[in-house]
Amino acid sequence: MSHIGVFDSGLGGLTGYRALRELLPQEDLIYFGDNARVPYGTKSREVICRYALQDTRFLLSRDVRAVLVACGTVSSNALELLQERFDVPFVGVVSPAAEAAVRIASAKNGRILVLGTAATVSSGAYEKAIRALDRSVRVASVACPLFVPLAENGHTEKGDIAATAIAEKYLRPYTDFCADAVILGCTHFPLLSDIIADVLPAPVLVSAGAESARAMAELARSQGFAQGSGTDAFFTSDDPVSFAENASRFLGRPLGAAVSKIDIETY
């Protein structure tokens, strides 16, 4: 049995998967990347919810006990729907990242900058989560829709001309905001950390993927199923060869397991 399932619109969720594997080395994990339909962040909420339901049905067909929604767009727009529809625990990226950022900002100047997809930012989910924790914190949010294709296509190295120009366009207007913490609200964004830090050099960068992995690890231990043989299984809705070739950038290591293609539209 694959104890924990993880899904994302593409490869970005592998940053959360990587953190989860480090925290739970004996856990059996399964990952689904919906690369055929990436990005989710430019889609309508109706489409995002439909995709999220299909992704979850696939993982449940593999007998998972819990699901890490390693997608900021789905976590912001469809997490409550998933929790209502399915009888397994879900962990999204919004609440864990908000909690980490508030801890940092509350001890400093009380300012948080949220970077996300267009759908994530328009949902207001991060602002709502932050203000539920500390209403005194000031929050600004920036939609960075081109960060996902940049990460998916390998434009992540410090000094990359395209990525640097786009980061400057998105983030330069917020340098005077003087954020204490910047939430990387999409799991693709940590690959652009060096580029983001060049534009916004002072704040602590909070990875939504890493924080959600910590929350899932705590859940797994509390529910007593953080035990297994440490197997990995990877699935994609697009070309498995391309997935395997590009996954190492997100995992920080070779994939080390076969990738299988599925027809997600059948779920």
MARGUNU-773616 format. One line per field, with one value per residue (C-alpha): residue in three letters; residue number from 1; x, y, z. Coordinates in steps of 0.05 Angstrom, whole numbers. Layout:
BEGIN
aa: c(ALA | ...) .
i: c(NUM | ...) .
xx: c(X | ...) .
yy: c(Y | ...) .
zz: c(Z | ...) .
This chain:
BEGIN
aa: c(MET | SER | HIS | ILE | GLY | VAL | PHE | ASP | SER | GLY | LEU | GLY | GLY | LEU | THR | GLY | TYR | ARG | ALA | LEU | ARG | GLU | LEU | LEU | PRO | GLN | GLU | ASP | LEU | ILE | TYR | PHE | GLY | ASP | ASN | ALA | ARG | VAL | PRO | TYR | GLY | THR | LYS | SER | ARG | GLU | VAL | ILE | CYS | ARG | TYR | ALA | LEU | GLN | ASP | THR | ARG | PHE | LEU | LEU | SER | ARG | ASP | VAL | ARG | ALA | VAL | LEU | VAL | ALA | CYS | GLY | THR | VAL | SER | SER | ASN | ALA | LEU | GLU | LEU | LEU | GLN | GLU | ARG | PHE | ASP | VAL | PRO | PHE | VAL | GLY | VAL | VAL | SER | PRO | ALA | ALA | GLU | ALA | ALA | VAL | ARG | ILE | ALA | SER | ALA | LYS | ASN | GLY | ARG | ILE | LEU | VAL | LEU | GLY | THR | ALA | ALA | THR | VAL | SER | SER | GLY | ALA | TYR | GLU | LYS | ALA | ILE | ARG | ALA | LEU | ASP | ARG | SER | VAL | ARG | VAL | ALA | SER | VAL | ALA | CYS | PRO | LEU | PHE | VAL | PRO | LEU | ALA | GLU | ASN | GLY | HIS | THR | GLU | LYS | GLY | ASP | ILE | ALA | ALA | THR | ALA | ILE | ALA | GLU | LYS | TYR | LEU | ARG | PRO | TYR | THR | ASP | PHE | CYS | ALA | ASP | ALA | VAL | ILE | LEU | GLY | CYS | THR | HIS | PHE | PRO | LEU | LEU | SER | ASP | ILE | ILE | ALA | ASP | VAL | LEU | PRO | ALA | PRO | VAL | LEU | VAL | SER | ALA | GLY | ALA | GLU | SER | ALA | ARG | ALA | MET | ALA | GLU | LEU | ALA | ARG | SER | GLN | GLY | PHE | ALA | GLN | GLY | SER | GLY | THR | ASP | ALA | PHE | PHE | THR | SER | ASP | ASP | PRO | VAL | SER | PHE | ALA | GLU | ASN | ALA | SER | ARG | PHE | LEU | GLY | ARG | PRO | LEU | GLY | ALA | ALA | VAL | SER | LYS | ILE | ASP | ILE | GLU | THR | TYR) .
i: c(1 | 2 | 3 | 4 | 5 | 6 | 7 | 8 | 9 | 10 | 11 | 12 | 13 | 14 | 15 | 16 | 17 | 18 | 19 | 20 | 21 | 22 | 23 | 24 | 25 | 26 | 27 | 28 | 29 | 30 | 31 | 32 | 33 | 34 | 35 | 36 | 37 | 38 | 39 | 40 | 41 | 42 | 43 | 44 | 45 | 46 | 47 | 48 | 49 | 50 | 51 | 52 | 53 | 54 | 55 | 56 | 57 | 58 | 59 | 60 | 61 | 62 | 63 | 64 | 65 | 66 | 67 | 68 | 69 | 70 | 71 | 72 | 73 | 74 | 75 | 76 | 77 | 78 | 79 | 80 | 81 | 82 | 83 | 84 | 85 | 86 | 87 | 88 | 89 | 90 | 91 | 92 | 93 | 94 | 95 | 96 | 97 | 98 | 99 | 100 | 101 | 102 | 103 | 104 | 105 | 106 | 107 | 108 | 109 | 110 | 111 | 112 | 113 | 114 | 115 | 116 | 117 | 118 | 119 | 120 | 121 | 122 | 123 | 124 | 125 | 126 | 127 | 128 | 129 | 130 | 131 | 132 | 133 | 134 | 135 | 136 | 137 | 138 | 139 | 140 | 141 | 142 | 143 | 144 | 145 | 146 | 147 | 148 | 149 | 150 | 151 | 152 | 153 | 154 | 155 | 156 | 157 | 158 | 159 | 160 | 161 | 162 | 163 | 164 | 165 | 166 | 167 | 168 | 169 | 170 | 171 | 172 | 173 | 174 | 175 | 176 | 177 | 178 | 179 | 180 | 181 | 182 | 183 | 184 | 185 | 186 | 187 | 188 | 189 | 190 | 191 | 192 | 193 | 194 | 195 | 196 | 197 | 198 | 199 | 200 | 201 | 202 | 203 | 204 | 205 | 206 | 207 | 208 | 209 | 210 | 211 | 212 | 213 | 214 | 215 | 216 | 217 | 218 | 219 | 220 | 221 | 222 | 223 | 224 | 225 | 226 | 227 | 228 | 229 | 230 | 231 | 232 | 233 | 234 | 235 | 236 | 237 | 238 | 239 | 240 | 241 | 242 | 243 | 244 | 245 | 246 | 247 | 248 | 249 | 250 | 251 | 252 | 253 | 254 | 255 | 256 | 257 | 258 | 259 | 260 | 261 | 262 | 263 | 264 | 265 | 266 | 267) .
xx: c(0 | 24 | 10 | 15 | -4 | 23 | -2 | 12 | -2 | 67 | 137 | 134 | 103 | 166 | 197 | 145 | 155 | 230 | 219 | 169 | 216 | 271 | 223 | 193 | 248 | 209 | 142 | 114 | 100 | 65 | 68 | 24 | 43 | -11 | 40 | -8 | -51 | 1 | -5 | -68 | -58 | -86 | -149 | -218 | -238 | -288 | -233 | -185 | -236 | -250 | -176 | -167 | -223 | -193 | -123 | -149 | -191 | -129 | -89 | -146 | -147 | -76 | -102 | -69 | -86 | -72 | -61 | -12 | -40 | 28 | -4 | -16 | -71 | -111 | -98 | -125 | -185 | -207 | -180 | -247 | -282 | -234 | -243 | -318 | -317 | -266 | -257 | -181 | -141 | -114 | -57 | -51 | 4 | -32 | -41 | 29 | 64 | 21 | 37 | 112 | 110 | 70 | 120 | 175 | 137 | 106 | 175 | 199 | 161 | 97 | 100 | 90 | 94 | 58 | 80 | 31 | -4 | -59 | -113 | -79 | -73 | -145 | -171 | -145 | -131 | -63 | -87 | -146 | -101 | -50 | -101 | -135 | -68 | -49 | -93 | -37 | 7 | 8 | 2 | 16 | 6 | 37 | 13 | 74 | 43 | 106 | 146 | 114 | 134 | 203 | 212 | 182 | 229 | 293 | 301 | 321 | 396 | 420 | 433 | 384 | 365 | 292 | 278 | 315 | 276 | 209 | 227 | 247 | 180 | 139 | 178 | 215 | 152 | 152 | 223 | 198 | 146 | 204 | 174 | 200 | 179 | 163 | 117 | 135 | 62 | 71 | 114 | 149 | 176 | 232 | 272 | 274 | 297 | 364 | 333 | 279 | 330 | 370 | 309 | 286 | 351 | 329 | 266 | 264 | 237 | 183 | 173 | 100 | 122 | 171 | 123 | 66 | 112 | 127 | 52 | 40 | 96 | 66 | -2 | 28 | 63 | 2 | -42 | 9 | 20 | 89 | 116 | 131 | 187 | 206 | 182 | 172 | 122 | 115 | 59 | 46 | -8 | 43 | 109 | 143 | 212 | 208 | 182 | 240 | 292 | 266 | 247 | 319 | 320 | 263 | 286 | 359 | 377 | 363 | 292 | 312 | 246 | 205 | 151 | 84 | 35 | -39 | -101 | -125 | -189 | -215 | -218) .
yy: c(0 | 71 | 105 | 178 | 207 | 274 | 311 | 375 | 406 | 386 | 378 | 432 | 387 | 346 | 399 | 380 | 306 | 314 | 345 | 292 | 236 | 266 | 271 | 201 | 157 | 92 | 117 | 91 | 151 | 160 | 222 | 245 | 304 | 328 | 352 | 347 | 402 | 446 | 502 | 502 | 573 | 605 | 562 | 580 | 555 | 507 | 474 | 474 | 437 | 386 | 372 | 366 | 315 | 273 | 276 | 254 | 198 | 171 | 171 | 138 | 84 | 68 | 60 | 120 | 137 | 211 | 263 | 321 | 373 | 400 | 452 | 523 | 534 | 472 | 486 | 556 | 539 | 467 | 439 | 446 | 411 | 352 | 348 | 346 | 294 | 243 | 206 | 213 | 268 | 323 | 372 | 433 | 484 | 547 | 539 | 510 | 565 | 619 | 594 | 594 | 664 | 693 | 666 | 702 | 767 | 773 | 774 | 829 | 884 | 845 | 844 | 785 | 782 | 724 | 700 | 654 | 637 | 682 | 635 | 630 | 705 | 719 | 668 | 708 | 643 | 663 | 731 | 697 | 645 | 698 | 745 | 688 | 679 | 752 | 810 | 860 | 831 | 869 | 825 | 839 | 788 | 783 | 739 | 709 | 666 | 658 | 628 | 560 | 552 | 579 | 526 | 470 | 487 | 495 | 571 | 570 | 584 | 648 | 698 | 666 | 725 | 707 | 689 | 750 | 797 | 768 | 767 | 840 | 857 | 821 | 837 | 903 | 944 | 909 | 923 | 982 | 938 | 911 | 842 | 801 | 736 | 719 | 659 | 618 | 600 | 553 | 491 | 508 | 573 | 546 | 530 | 605 | 622 | 649 | 693 | 717 | 732 | 775 | 821 | 816 | 803 | 813 | 770 | 698 | 655 | 607 | 546 | 524 | 455 | 444 | 471 | 427 | 366 | 380 | 384 | 318 | 284 | 306 | 279 | 213 | 203 | 222 | 174 | 118 | 102 | 132 | 62 | 25 | 2 | 71 | 58 | 113 | 111 | 166 | 178 | 231 | 249 | 266 | 238 | 196 | 203 | 278 | 275 | 231 | 275 | 339 | 312 | 311 | 388 | 388 | 328 | 347 | 277 | 226 | 201 | 129 | 98 | 85 | 135 | 111 | 149 | 149 | 176 | 224 | 240 | 171 | 188) .
zz: c(0 | -16 | 50 | 28 | -39 | -65 | -126 | -164 | -231 | -254 | -226 | -172 | -120 | -121 | -76 | -23 | -40 | -29 | 39 | 59 | 39 | 82 | 141 | 132 | 102 | 116 | 88 | 23 | -22 | -89 | -132 | -189 | -233 | -281 | -332 | -390 | -360 | -325 | -304 | -261 | -238 | -301 | -300 | -273 | -204 | -236 | -277 | -218 | -176 | -231 | -239 | -163 | -158 | -214 | -185 | -117 | -146 | -180 | -116 | -77 | -130 | -106 | -34 | -3 | 69 | 66 | 11 | 9 | -39 | -61 | -106 | -82 | -133 | -112 | -38 | -46 | -88 | -77 | -10 | 26 | -32 | -27 | 48 | 39 | -17 | 8 | 74 | 80 | 113 | 68 | 80 | 35 | 30 | 52 | 127 | 142 | 102 | 133 | 203 | 189 | 158 | 216 | 267 | 230 | 216 | 285 | 316 | 269 | 232 | 217 | 141 | 95 | 19 | -15 | -84 | -120 | -184 | -209 | -183 | -115 | -107 | -130 | -80 | -22 | 16 | 43 | 67 | 102 | 135 | 157 | 186 | 224 | 260 | 270 | 246 | 258 | 203 | 138 | 76 | 3 | -52 | -121 | -179 | -214 | -269 | -310 | -253 | -264 | -337 | -321 | -267 | -310 | -367 | -328 | -326 | -253 | -249 | -217 | -273 | -322 | -367 | -377 | -305 | -278 | -323 | -303 | -229 | -234 | -266 | -214 | -151 | -159 | -141 | -73 | -50 | -9 | 25 | 67 | 80 | 137 | 103 | 31 | 22 | -40 | -47 | -106 | -100 | -165 | -136 | -91 | -153 | -167 | -96 | -116 | -169 | -122 | -68 | -116 | -124 | -52 | -13 | 59 | 75 | 97 | 41 | 66 | 22 | 20 | -2 | 55 | 108 | 83 | 84 | 157 | 171 | 135 | 172 | 238 | 216 | 194 | 260 | 301 | 262 | 268 | 194 | 185 | 174 | 110 | 65 | 38 | -34 | -85 | -143 | -195 | -244 | -296 | -346 | -399 | -425 | -371 | -403 | -400 | -328 | -307 | -341 | -308 | -240 | -215 | -214 | -164 | -123 | -120 | -141 | -197 | -195 | -179 | -199 | -261 | -282 | -308 | -352 | -335 | -369 | -315 | -354 | -336 | -262) .
